[in-house]
Amino acid sequence: MSEGSMLHGQQKQTDIPALLAKARFGVVVRPPYYRWNGERFESDRLVGVDRSSIASLSGSIEVVVDGNFVAVVADSLALATDAAKQLKIEWQAVQQASEKVPERGQGPSESPLIKPNQSSMHSNHAYGWPSRMRWGNHPSWVIADCRDQQLSVWGQTVTPAALKQDLSRLTALDISQIELYSADGKHASNQASGLGRHSGDDAAVDAALMSRTVGGPVAVWLDAHYAKDAQALGQAQRISLNADIASSGEIARYHYQQANLTGEVAGVGLLLSGRAAITTASAEATTGEQDTTPFSPYVFRDQYLAARSQPASLSTNATLMGIQQTFARESFLDEVARESDQDPVALRLRHLDDARGIELIESVAKRAEWPRASNPSADALPQDLLRGRGFAYSQLPDRNQRVESGVRSAWIADVEVNRVTGDVQLTRLVVGQDAGPDVDTDRLQQTLQARVLGEARPLLGQAPSFDEWGDGSRTLTKSDYSAGLPTSASSSSPAEEGVNHSVSKDVLSGAELSPGVAVIANALFDATGLRFRQPPFTAKRVRQALEASSIEEAGRPSILKPPRSVKRRWLAAAAFTTIAGTAAVAWPWKGAIAPVSRPAANLYSAETIERGRLVAAAGDCAACHTTEGGVTNAGGREFETPFGTLYSTNITPDEATGIGQWSYAAFERAMRHGISRDGSHLYPAFPYTAFAKTSDADLQALYAYLMAQPPVATEKNANALTFPFSVRSLMAGWNTLYHDATPFQPDPMQSELYNRGAYLAEGLGHCSACHSPRNAMGAEKNGEAYFAGAFVDGWEAPPLNRLSRAPIPWSETSLYDYLRHGESELHGVASGPMAPVVAGLAELPEYDVRAIAHYVAAQMQAPTGNSDATVADATQRVTSTAVSSTGLEAGERLFEGACAACHVDSGVPTFSRANTNLALNTNLHSDHPDNVIQSILGGVHAEHVPGIGSMPGFADSFSNTQVADLTTYLRARFAPEKAPWQQVKQRITELRQPHYNNTHSTP
């Protein structure tokens, strides 16, 4: 029996961790452009692949090419990722079809269906359904093994029937030869348990295509990178509704048009390979077609219902069809009720000719107290929360298409919307149905929260965005990248529970789910006044819509084109406004913003404050606004600059000495424009040049967090700057020349992970404030000088680009270890000014730290992981420095007496040991001795790294001559290829000054 046959025979008892030990790892390379335009798939065409471009990489690598599908398979995920980055591919650009952009961001644009009756009120709206509801439930492995005329796939899917059909087309295997398993090795249910496909299906198709080619199991990592597929596949279904409403409120004419029967789009890999049998919306009907007439429980005088036909050879998901139809119909009726000033429930009862349905709706409305007996007062909710209520109803035929015996279902939902974060919480759900088992509304509410609103719990959204905090329950560990064996894959995350379980355990089968999406959309409409015409309703979409609505209400220019007669005047006004705005920015005297009373403690919700805490941690506020041993954020820390001495301010909500009297408008102006509440200019030592990139939601959350902290009264220290820098008004000209207050804009050509990292590193993290050099005016240099290294408070912030002096090149994995855990085994421990930075990053979700590492690695052009050659180079460097240098006896004696016990492995047991050899230390390979001198004088304190002891400082023990001898010796022994440092003793004298010695002298 072959190994493949043996493996297939054991699959029922095999879970993902065991499979990874035998699998290879795959990474796909998508075309620069690919998309589903609603009728067909289009993408750039593959011209050629240069396999020799990855010849320099060590290890077993295979390139998989099938049509326009390209992927790399290797023995580790890190190697596959690096090969995918390095592989040279030539694409031929396809002519992109023009696409009408909706006028609003909440969903499909309006589209006329029938001519309105001039004597009646007319309503016309269109609704959509996405090809992918999200990228997945949570980050996880997806593994495929295609051998011996059998295909097995392990992973996550909520549409197994559709996935099996894709895999059958891809491999030409019969569906009976395809098995789907969950992460724990159990068979997946054959019945859909979700509201539509997610990109777990795309990852499964990718893995299957690669496995089919290489002839063995292939593992693919499913995470937010697959959001690009979800975005490219766009909208799968479009439903247009059109109605005339008589003066009496009756719907006189009702037309419903559905673009496709099911709206399910095949996997991206299948489409790229060319094996998908695509049926366009304009395809002619063929024999064996199904009944395409949509069902409606309501009765209208003039009613037209239609859907485009679809061949019976393609699968249909009756549950998904019902949900899509109910969402569009019930959303439309809710809009009609609002436009005609009618109660939504009363409007439906008016057009319902079904005694069972009427009785059910009246019963549910009574249980939910519809309408509310009394509206909650504005004081009952925090200022950042909105509350709304929605209704939806459905009736579907039974299995034999008999309407009378079908299930009726009526829902009423209450939601709370956080206007700052965009988070939506389903706070109450009342469900009634006239057939089937009792409804478990608690479980149903949790399911809808995760699958419709896109969020399983606060701050962990499933729709990635550059300003979303955290994504998924787990990201790749160092082991994942190097060996492909996750340390926690065997334990399921909260988001994973219930995935791929049998249908009897799925709460969605216990109730008719059709009204679920519509009822939330209607509740959102009631809460915000904004109509979302396509699910899912993620925090990102809700927040963006609320922000856009606020801009419109503030009187910003409309998105509608101005009439031709006023266009010239509009352009002239715009030009004048631009000139006037520039002058206003440069004007040195700014008006004060009126003080306010300190905001109440319950002004903001707990969710907003928690988001603000993460923002503050990412911005490392406490590191600059807290003195040594002082109260957090109370200010007073001293900063030496080339222009004099500055002191950080008190940012606690104390009304006398802090920001307790600052309104949000004053706070935002300071963060974006560097202007204090009283109108005075701030100095860019406060990095408002970076904070300006922060999103509105994060700034509001940060303000909420700071105002919720205890107020602390402190004495304010006076700055001591030399003239003319002591004149704050001169900063107006500096801002005009060097400050760009534009918020961060994501790069559409980059991944979500890259954009998230760029947002954190360029904005809140203000990495360039320390790691980029400055010009004579104190402004950061850009271009090739970006991240080129600089000096801050007597420490060198090393280059974070290709100029890095690290003896062993950094990798993305090493950067993550350093930022997340404060230590990299090939580079050492984070110390000095980086120690509090790492401590702050420990507060952030793992995904965010991974994103920063990914962004910095891109600036360095660093590989994903540490190759065998890199590790061998590190070993050789350590071995070559085992012998002491000659001719430096004074430094050698100091090293042997004070350093060797920890820094040299003598084989003698010791209580403390430096994990990383000094031969790998970047500071010893720098062009400047500053960091080495600082570490000797002040010590290295790594309390942020568990299991690492601190190194004492020797400022009180060693003379300048001794420090110079030791510094010179360390350079000669552990960086022998580098030239000796010059004027070391002079630099030691300068760094010994108290205002430079910011670290303790004793452990």
N, C-alpha and C positions, 0 to 999 in steps of 0.2 A: 504493500500500500504506500502511495506517495505521501510526502509530508503534507501536501495540500489537502489530500483526502482525509488524513488524520486530523488536521486542523478543523476542517469542516465538520467532521464527526464529533468534535468536542465543543462546537460553538455554543450550544445551549447552556453549557456550564462556564463559558468564558466571558469575562468582563474586560473593560477597556485597559486597566493597568496591566493585566497579563498579556493582552494582545500587543501592547506597545513594545514589549521586549522582543517581539519577532517582526515588527513592522519597520518599514522605511518611512521617510517623512517627505511630504510634498508641499510645494508652494506654487500657486498659479500666478501667471503674468497676464493680466487682462490687456486688451487693446487700449490705446489712449482714448478711443471713443467707442462706446457701444451703448445701445439703448433699445427699449421697446417703445414704439411710438403710438401704441394703442391699437395698431392693426398688424404690424410686422416688426421683425427684429432687424436692426441694422448695426453694422460695426465696421471699423477699419479692417482692411484685408491684409493678411500676413503675406509678406514678400519673401522673407528669408530669416533664418536664425544662424548666427555665427557661433557654433559650438566651441570654436577655438578661443573665444573670448573668456572662457572660464577654465582654460587649461592650467592656469597658474594655481588654481585651488586644489589642495590635497584632499583625497578621499574619493569615494565612489559616487559619481554624479551621473544621472541620466536626464536628458532633455526629452520631454514628451510633446509631440506636435500632432495635432489632429484638426485639420481644417484651419480655423482661426484660433484654436485653443492651444495655448502654450503653458507648460508647467515644468518644474524642476523637481526631481526626486533624488534624495540623498540619505546618508546614514544618520544624520541628525537634523533637527529643525534649523539650527544655527547655520549649518553648511548649506542647506537648501535655500535659506533666506538670503545668504550672501551670494550664492550662485544666481538667484533670481535677480538680484540687484545688478550684478556684473554682466549678465548675459546680454549680448548685443542683438537686438531684434529690429528688423526693418518692416515698417507698416506703410501701407498705402491708404491715405485718408479717403474716407467715403464722403460723398456730398451729403451734408446733413440737411434733412428736411426741416423746413421752418415749422415752428410750433407756436401756437398762440399762447401767450402768457396770460394767465388769469389776472383780472384786475385787482383781486384781493388775495391774500395769502392763505385764506381759510379753506379753499377747496376749488373745485372746477368753476370756470366762469359761466355766466349765463348764456343760454343758447336758445333762440326762438324755435318753437315747435309748431305753433299754429298762430294765425293772426288773431289778435285780441278783439273781442267784441267791444265796440266803442261805448256801448251803453252800460257796460259792466266793469267792475274792477278786475284787472288782469294780474295774474301772478305767474311768473316763469322762473324756474330755478333748475339747476343741474347738479347732480351729486356723483361722487366717484368712489371707487374702491381700489386700494393699492394692490399691485401684484404681490408685494411682500408686506406683511403687517409690521415686521421689524427684522433685524438681522438674526435674532435668535433669542432663546430664553436666558442664556448665560454662556460665558466662555467655556468651551469644552472641546475635547477631541472628537473627531468624526473619522471612522476607520472603515475602509472598504477592502474586501478580499475577493477578487474575481479570478477563480481558477476552476478547472475541471467542470466546465459547463454549469457553474453555480456561482452566484453572487451573494455575499453576505455584507451587510452594512450595519455598523454600530454608531449610534449618534442620537440626535434629537430631531423629531419631526412631529408636527401636529396634523399633517395631511399625508398619511402613509399611502393611500391609494394613488394619489397624484404622483408621489415620489416613485412608487413602483412602476408606474407607467413610463415615467421619464427614464428610469434605469433599464426598462425593457427595450425601449427604442435605442438607447445608447449601446447596449450590449447584444441586441438581437436575441436575448434570452426570453423564454416564456416567463410570465409573471410567477408561475409556480416554482421557478428555479431561483427566485429572488427572496431572500429573507431579510427582514429588518429587526434589529435588536436595540434595546435601550442601553444606556451606559453600564448597567449592572448585568447585562447579558440576557435579560428577559425579552421574550418576543414582544414586538410592538403591536398595538391594536391595529386592525385594518380599517377602523372607522375614524374619520376626522374628529378631532377633539378641540379644534380651535376656530378662529374667525377668519382663517385664510393662511396661506403659506408664509413661512419665513425662510431666511437664507440658510438655515440648517439643511434644507433640501439642495441648495446650490453647492454647499460644501460636500454633501454626499455624492452628488453627481461628479464633482471634481475628483474626489477620492476614487470613485469607481472607474473613471476614465483613465486615471493614472495607474491604478491597480491592473486594469485590463491590459495596459501596454507593457508594464514591467513584469507582470506575471507573479505578483505577490501582494501581501497586504501593505496598504499605504495609509498613513495617518495625516490628517489635515487639521490644523488648529482653527476652530471657529470662534471668531471674536468680532469686535466692532469694525475690523477691516472689511467685513462683508456688508457693512452698511452701504458701501459703494454699489454693490449689486442691487440692493433694495432700491436705491435711488435711481439706478440706470433703468430698471424694469418699470418704474413709474406706475402709471394707472392701468389697471386691468379691466375695469368696468366703468361705464359712464351711463347714468340714467337721467333722462330729461323729463321734467314734468311741467305741465302748462294747464292753467285753469282760468275760467271766468267766474267771478263771484258776483252774484246779484246783489241789489241794494238791500235785500232782506237778510243777506249773509249766507244764503244757500250757494253751494258750488254748482253752477249751471252747466259747465262744460269742463271735463277732466280728461286730459290726454297724458298717457304714460308711455315713454319709449325707452327701451333697454338696448344698449349697443351690442352686448354679447349675452349669450345664454348663461355661461358660468363665470367667465372672466378669470380663468386660471392660466398663468403663463409658465411655460416650461423652464427648467433649470438653465442657468446661464451657460454652463459648460456644454449642455446638449445643444443649445442654440448656436454657440460658437463652432461646434464640431460640424454643424450642418445636418445632423441626423434627426432633428425635430421636424415633424410634419406640421407646418404652420398653416392654420386656416385663418385667413384674413376676415375682417368683418364684412367685406364685400363679396365673400365667396358665395357661389351659387349653391342652392340647396341640393342635397343629394338624397338618394333613396334611403329609407330607414331613419329619417329624421324624427326627433322627438317633438312633443307638443311644446311650442314656444310661447304660448299665451300666458303671461304672468297672471297671478291671482290677486284679487283685492277683496277684502271683506266688506267694503263700503259700496253703496249704491248711489250713482249720480245719474242725472237726466241724460246727459250726453257723455258717454264714457268710451274711451279708446285705449286699449292696452296691447302693447306689442313688444316683442324681443326678437332680435335677429336669430336666425336658425343656426343650428350646429349639427354636424354629422353624428350619428349614433356611435361611430367608431371611437370618438373621443369621450373620455370620462366626464361625468357630470356629478357635482356635489350638491344634492338637493338641499342639505342643511345650509350650505353657504349661499345658495341661490335665495332661499327664504330670508336669510339675514340681510342680504344686500337689498332685496326688494322692500323689506320692511323698513330698513334704515332710510331709504330714499322717500318712500311714501309717508312715513310718520314724521320725518323731518320737514317735508313739504307741507303737510297739513298743519304742523306747528307754526310754520312761517305764514301760512294763509291766515291762521287764527290771529297772529300778531298784526298782520297787515289790515285785517278787517275788524280788529278790536273785538274779538270773540274769545270766550274761554276755550282752551284747547280740548278739554274733555267734552264740553257741550257741543262743540263743532263735530266731533266724531260721533257722538250719540245721535246727532241730527241726521247723519247720513248712514246710520247702521240699521239694517232691517233684519235683525237676528236677535230673538228674545234671549237666548243663552248669552250672547255677547253683551247685550245691554245690561243684563243682570250682573254679569261678572264685573263690568266696568264700574257700575254703581257701587258694588260691594267693595272693590279695591279703593275707590275714591273715598268712601266713608271711612275705611280703616286708616287711610293715610291722612284723613282730615283735609281733603281737597275741596276748595282752596283753603289755604291756611286761615285759621281763625283769627290770627293776628300776626302781622309781619314783625320779625325781630327788630328791635331798635338798633340804630347804628352803634350804640355803645355796647351791645351784646357781643360783638365780634371785634377782634383786633383790627386795626386800620388796614392791614394788608390782606384781609380775607374778604371774599365775596361769597354770597350764598345764593343758590338757585334750586329750582325744582322742575322736574320734567315728567311727561306722561307719554306712553307709547302702548300700542295694542297690535296684536297680530292674530290671524287665524289661518292655519294651513290645512290643506286636505290630508286625509289619512293615507296609509300606504296604498290603498286602492283608489286614490284620487277622489274620494268622496268628501265633499266640503262639509256636509252636515255633521258628519261624525269626526271631523278634525278637531284639533286642540285649539281652544281660545286661550290667549294669554294677555293679561293686562299688568303693566308695570308703572310704578311711580318711584322716582329716585330723587334724593336730595344730595347736592354736592357742595363742597367748599373749594373755592379757587384762591390760591395764593397769588395775588397780583404781582408780587416781586419775583418769585421763583417760577411761576407758571404751574406749580404742582396742583393737581386736582385730586381731592379725596372724596370718595363715595361714602357719605356719612350715614345714609339710611336707604333701605330698599324694601319696598312693599310689592310683593308679587302674588298674583292670583291666576290660577288656571283651572279650567273646568274638567280636566281629565288627567289621568296619570297619577304618579305618586306625589306626596307632599313635597313642597319645594324647600330645600335647605337654604334659606336666604342668606345666612351668614357666610356659608361657603361660596355661594353664588356671588355675593358682594366682593369677596376676596378675589375670586376668579376674574370678575370684570375689572377690578382695580388693576390687576396685573396685565390682562390681555388687551383691554380696550384703552385704558389710560396709559398703558405702557410703562407702569412703574409698580414694582412689587413693594416698595417701601420708600419713604422720603429720601431724596437726594441720590437714589440709585436708579436712574432712568434707563430705559432700554433704547432710547433714541439718542445716539451719541452726538455731541456738539462741543465746540471748543470751550463753552462756558458751562457745561454740565459737570456736576461734581460726582465723580465716580461712575463706573460703568460695569455692570455685572458683578458677580459675587467672587470671582477669582480670576487672576491673570497669571501669565506664565512665570514660573520660578526659574532660578538659575538651572535647576536640573532639567526643566522642560527644554530650555534652549540647548544645553550641551548634550544631554543623553536622551531627551525625549520622554523621560519618566517623571510625570508630575508627582509631587509629594503628597498632594491631597486629592487626587482624582478619585480615590475610592470613597470619599465622603461626599455625599450630595449636599448641594447648597440649598437654601430656602427656595430659590427660584427654580431649582431642578425638581423639587418634589412634585409628584403628580404627572410629570412628563412621560409620555409613552406608556402609562399604565393602562390596564384594560378599561374598556369603555364603561364597565359597570362601576368603576371607581371614580369616574369623571363626573363631576357635578354638573357639567353641561348637558349630560344626557338625562338628568333628572327633571328638567324643565324645558319648555320650548323657549330657545334662546333668541328667537328672532327680534323681540323688542329691545334686547340688551344694549345694542350700540345706539339705537335711536333715542332711547330714554336718557342716556347720558348726554348725547348731543343736544337734546332739548333742554336738559337741566343746565348745561353750559350756556346755552343761549339765554335762559332766564337769568343766570347769574351775571353774565358779562355783556349781554346785548350783542354778542358776536356769534355768527353762525358758522360752524365748522361743518363743511359739506363733504368731508372725506375723513375716515379714521386712519390711524389711531390718533387719540387726542393727547399727545405727549406734552410734557412740561415745556419743551422747546417751542412747539407750535403755539401753545396757548400764550406763552410769554411774548413771543414775537408778535402775535396778533394784538395783545393788549398794548404793547409798546407802539405798534402802528396806529392803533386807535387813539392813543394819547397824543401822538404827533398830529393826527388829523384834528382832534379837538383843540389842540393848541394853536391852530390856524396856520399850520405849515402848508406849503403849496400842495394842491391836490394832485393826485396821480392822473387825473383827467387832462387831456391836452387842451390848452387854451384856444378859444376861437381865433381864427386868422386875424380878425380886426384888432385884437388886443395883443397879438403875439409880439409885435415890435415894442410896444410899450412895456410888456412883461420883460423882454430881454434888457431893455434900458434900465428898468427898475432893478433887475437882477445884477447888472453891472454896477449900478450905484451902490446897491447893498453890499456887494463884494468889497468895493473900495472903502465904504464906510466901516464895514466889519474889520478890515485890516487896520484901519486907523484906530478903531476902538481897542483892538488888541494891543497896539503899540502905545496907546495913551498911558502914561505912567501912573496916573492917579485913578484908582478904582473906588467906586462907591461902597460903603459898608452895607452889609446885609443885616437887617434888623434882628436883634437877639430874640430868642424864644425861650419859653420855660422848658426845663428839662423834660423830654418826652416821658410819658408814663411807662411803667415797667411792662404793662400789658398792651402797649401800643402795637407791638409786632408779635407774630406767632412764634412758637418754639421752633418750627421748621425754618423760618427765615433767620432766626438768631443762630441756629446750628449751621446754616449755610455761611453766615457771616463769620462764625468761628473758623471754618475752614479757609475762608478768604484771608482772614487775619494770619493764619498759620502759613499760608502760601506766600503772603507778603512779608512775613517775618517781622511784623510790627513791633513785637516785644523786644526783639534784639536791639533795635535802635532807640526805642522809647523807654528803656529801662536801664537804670544805673546798676552797677555791680552791687548786689545785695539789696537793691531798692524794690519798691512796689511796681508790679507789672504795669507798663504803659504810663507811668507817672512822669516820665521825661527826665531831663537833666543829664543825659549821657553826653560826654564831651567828644567832639570830633575836630581833629586837626586837619586843616586844608591848606593849600598853598596861599590862600587869601586871609588866613586867620583862624580863630577858634569859633566853632559853632556848638550850640547845645540843643539837644532834642527837646521837643515840647511835650506838655502833658496832654495826652489824648484820652484821659478818663473823662466821664461826664460830670466833672466838677464844674459848677456854674461860674465860679470866680477865677479859677486858674486853669481849667481844662476846656473841653468843648461842649459843656453842658448847655450852653445857650446857642449852640449852632443848629440852625435848621438843616434839613437835608440839602437844600439849595446851596447853602454856604459850604457844607462839607464836600459836595460834588465839585464846586468851583475850585476848592483847594486841591482836590485830587486830580482834576483834569487840567487846570490852568495855573496852579501854583499861586493862588491869591487867597489870603486869609479872610476870615469873616469881616474884619474891620477894614478891608480894602488894601492892606499892605501886601507887598509881594513876598513870596517865600523864596528861599534859596534852593537851587537844585540839588543840594546835599540831601534834601527831602526829595526822593526820586519821583516827583509828579510827572516828569517826562516819560516815565515808564507806566506809572499808575493811570495815566490818561487812556491807555489801551484797554483798561478794565471795562467790562460790560456794565450796562445800567443795572441789571439785576444783581450783579456781584457788589457794586458800589452801594446799592440800597441795603443789601444784606449786611455788608460790613458796617454801615452806619447803625443798623438795628443792633448788631452785636455790641459795638462800642458803647452805645447808649444804655445797654442792658447791664453793663458792668458796674461795680461799686465806684462811686466818685471818690477821688483822692485829691486833697488840697496840698499843693507843693509850692515852694519858692521858685520863682523863675530866674534862671541865670542869664545874665546879659552877655550877648555875643561880643566877641572882640575881633572885629574884622578891620583890615587896613583900608584906608581911603584909596580909591573911590568905591570899593566893594561894600563898604558900610552903608552906602546910599541905596536903599531897597528899590526906589523908583527906577533905578537904572536897569533893573531886571526886565522891565517892559521891553526894552530894545533887545535884550538877550533872548527873551521869549520869541520875539518876532523873527530873529535870525535862526534860532536853534530848536524851538519847541513845536512839535506837531501834536495837537490835542485830539487827533482823529482816533476813535476807538479801534480796537483790533479788527482786522478783516481777514477771515480765513482764506487760505490759498486753495482754490478749487482743484488744482492739479495735485495736491498733496492729500495724504490719508487723514482720517479723523484723528488718529493717534498723533500724527505730526502736528496738526493744527492745534490740538489740545496742548501739546508740549510747547509749541511756539507761543500760545496765549499765556501760559504760565511763566515761561522763561523770559519773554520779552516784556510782559506786563507786570503782574503781581510779584513774580520772583525777582524782577529787575536785575537779572544776572549781568547784563552789560554794564550796569552802574559800577560794578567792580572789575569786570573782566574785559572791558574795552578801554583803550587809552583815551585821554581827553586832550583837546587843543589848548591853546594859551588862554582861552576864555572859559575853560572849564566845561566845555560841551563835549559829549561823546563823539568819537570819530566813527564813521560808518564805512561801508564798502569793504575793502580788504582788511581794514583795521578792526572791523567788528569782531569781538571776542578775541582780539589779538593779545590780551594781557595788559595789566596795569598795576599800579601800586596804590594801596589804600591803608591808611593808618600804620605805615611801616611794614606792611605785609605785601608780598607779591601775589596778586590774583593771576594765576598762570593762564596762558592762552587756552581757549576752548575751541580752537579751529585747527587747521593743518600745521600751525606753528608750534603745536604742543611739544615740549621738551621731554616728555615722559620717555624713559629708556625702553619700556615695553608699550607699544601702542595701545591706546584705550580701545575697548570694544563697548558695544551697547550694554552687554551683560555686566561688564566691570563698572561702567558708569551707574547702572542701576544699583548694584551692590553698594557702591560708595555712597550714593544719595539716600538709599533706603535704609541701609544698615550701618552706615558710617565707616565702612571698611571694604577695601578690595584686596583680595589676596595677592594680586599682581601690582598693587600700587600703594597700599598702606592705609593709614587711619586718617579720617577727617579731623583736623585740629585747627587751632587759631580761629580766625573769623568764620571758617566753614563749620565749626562745631555747632554753634547755635542754629545755623542754617539747616543742618542735617536733623537737629532736634526738632525743628519746626516741620520739616518734611515728614517726620514720623507721624504727625497728626493727620496727614493727608491720606486719601484712599490710595491703595497700591497702584491702581490704574494711572493716577495722576503722576506719581513718581516715575512710573514706566514711561509715560508720555514725555516727561522732561528729559529723561535719559535718551529716548529715541530722537528727540529734537537736537540735543547737543551732539549726539553721535553723527547726525546728518551734517552738522557744521564741521565736524572733524573728518568726515568721510570715513568713519570708523566701521569695522565689520560688526556683525551682530553678536558673534561669540568669539571666544578665544580658541584659535586653531591649535592643533598639535604642534605646529612649527613655532607658534608664539610661546606656548608653554615650554618647549625645548629651549628657546632663546632665553627665557627667564631663568631656567635651571642652569644654563651655561654661564650666565652673568653671575649668579650666586656662587657657583663653584670657583670661578676665576678670581673672586675677591676674598676667598678664604684666607689667603696669605697676606700678611701685613705689608704695607709699603715701606721702603727703606729710606733713610735720610730724614725721617720726621719723628725722631724719637720722643720729643717733648709731647707732641700730639698723641703719639701711640701710648705713652704712659698714662695720659689723661683718659684715653678711651678705654684702656684695659682696667683702670681703676674705677671709672664711673659709668661706663656704657656697656662693656662687653658682656656682663652678666645677663643682660636682657637681649642684647643685639647680636650675640654670637652663640650659635648652638655648639656647646662644648660637650654635650652628652651628660653633664652633671645636672641632677634635678634642681629646679628653681621654682620659686613661687610666682615669678612674673617672667613673661617672655613676649617679645615683640613678634607678632605673627608674620610680618613681612620683612624680609631682609632689606638692609639699607641700600643694597645694590639696585633695588627696584624703586627707590624713592625719587620722585620727580624733583623735589627740592634740591637734591644733590647734583642734579643734571641741569639745573637752570643756569642762565647766564649771570644770575645775581645771587649773592649769598644771604639775602635778607631773611628768608623763611627759616633757613638753617640756624642763623644767629638768634632769631626770635624764639625758636624752639629750645635752644640751649639756655637762653636767659630765662624764659618764662615757663618752660616745660610744655608737655603735651598732655592735655586733660581730655580723656575720651569717656566721660561718664555716660555719653549717649550710646556707647557701644558696649553691650553686655559682654562680660568675660574678658574685657581688655583693661589692664591696669593703667594708671596714669604715670607719666614720666615727670619727675620733679624738675623744677627750674634751678639753674645754677647761677643766677644773677648775684646772689649773696655769697657764693662760694668761690667763683672763679673771677680772676682779674681779666681785664681786657686782653692782655697778652695770652693768658691761658685759653680764653674763648677763641682767640684768633688761631692759636696752635691747633686746637681741636677741630675747628672749622676747616682749616687747611688740610689736616690729616684725613678727615672724612671725605673731602672732595677727591683727594689723591687716591685713596684706597677703593672707594665704592663707585667713583666715576672716573676711572683712570684715562679714558679716552678724551675727557674734557680738559681744557686749558685751566691752569690755576686761577682762582679769583684774585683780583688786584685790590689793594687798599682795604683789606678786610678789617684791619684794626680801626681805621677811621670810621668805617660804617658801624662797627660795634659801639664806638663812642656815641654816635648819633642815636642809635637804637636803644641805648641804655637810658635815655631821658625818660622820666616818669610818664609823660603823656603818651609815649609810644608803647610802654610796657603794659599792655592791657591784659596780660595773663598772670596768674598767680606764680609766685616764685617757689612755693612749696606745694606738695601734693595735697 
